[in-house]
Amino acid sequence: MSRRVRKVEPGIWRMDDARYQVGYYDPYGRRRYKHLHRLDDARNFKAKIRDDRRRGDYVDPKRSRQRFEEFAAKWLQTKIDKKPKTYASYESALRVH
């Protein structure tokens, strides 16, 4: 396990394996960390998280997962304007596979 070597700026640390660790709080108040290989990527990630939280658009990647079956059902509902045979083939492909 890598250890922090030095603080680069608030919320970003340089690790001993040449990666950067970004620390942030999710909307539930839990401390999260992400490891990136470049300092620019770490700064961009930190800025994105900050901006998403300000706008209220933050989505925790671990909580955003959904089953394919749920996604496919929602997707199929957007295809109701297709011809009946096309819709039936979409529905069949999702049901069989």
Secondary structure, DSSP 8 states (H G I E B T S, - for coil): ---EEEEEETTEEEETTS-EEEEEE-TTS-EEEEEESSHHHHHHHHHHHHHHHHHT----TTTS---HHHHHHHHHHTTTTS-HHHHHHHHHHHHH-
